[in-house]
């Protein structure tokens, strides 16, 4: 999205310089693999060439979901997963008068922001009654609605689904029909209604799958010497309360070095690390640390503070029985991961967390502080008299981490 919006160039997103591969004796091949033969340990490519392997890693990622909509394969319909998808969006942006985006996830809002940056009107079709309310608690979900619609003027259509994509005489998108029968003219349709693992190679190899390639704790599939990592890997035994597939950048980043050790003769199990994620809803930053659900779960309590005028909020989830912090949800305010992680993994009591909120605050030095307001609301709701002990600063962060 940042390439499209002009904030970066493609070269800025490359993980290595072009000379890296040759220098490190890595053969970088641009080929499409059609078949895996585990018995001979060979790959067959679409051009007929074959490649042999000792160990094979499948990092085939995800594909945008399609649900059999009429017209879903027309010209001018695409997702946003790969560089090729970005090239397609760029191609159809020339002279584009309106785009329609289907789906209310993170990719959908990113695509809406992309078109918005070029003053291309975009209509966002979201089947839920509020944006991302399957993940976000109601208050945060409503804040996202406001950010999209009221603050930035993007055409957000809640409780609206795609029914059909209509072609022009050249087989290109000209409009969509919604489930309410409305026809919306457009020149591009973005499919962002989630993704699914790209496991098209499983059948030829006989690899066991469910929603993705099933892997053990060493990320090995059901076939010896074939491994999977990232979006296309599904853990057979995920941690309690965690998903078997975690299709986020952080997970792939954590899996990579661990799998490399196993491939190099040092078998190392992959363990799901502390859960966190971050994103931006146009101008509003979002972070989550630990376990925060869209509804209050049994045995937990939520403390929620929201700025009276701005789209800024802090949600602290803690256990009723012993007060230990379980999760942190942040909108428009940034907290340090290492501080939040220490609190959650250390089972720190909510009333020991609150006095030290200033140490977690990651906002730039001259931003307004809200910790005192947050604590004041907690005191009002709970009849306590907690006082802010530390403000921001590296000395205070280190003190919290050391204690």
Buried (B, 14 or more C-beta within 10 A) or exposed (E): BEBBBEEEEEEEEEEEEEEEEEEEEEEEEEEEBBBBBBEEBEBBBEEEEEBEBEBBBBBBBBBBBBEEBEBBEBBBBBBBBBEEBBEBBEEBBEEBEBBBBBBBBBBBBBBBBBBBBEEBBBBBBBBEEBBBBEBBBEBBBBBBBBBBBEBBEBBBBBEBBBBBBBBEEEEBBBBBBBEEEEEBEBBBBBBBBBBBBBBEBBEBBBBBBEEBBBBBBBBBBBBEBBBBBBBBBBBEEEEEEEBBBBBBEBBBEBBBEBBEEBBEEEEBEBEBEEBBBBBBBBEBBBBBBBBBBEEEEEEBBBBBBBBEEBBBBBBBBBBEEEBBBBBBBBBBBBBBBEBBBBBBEEEBBBBBBBBBBBBBBBBEEEEEBBBEEBBEBBBEEEEEEBEBBBEBEEEBBEBBEEE
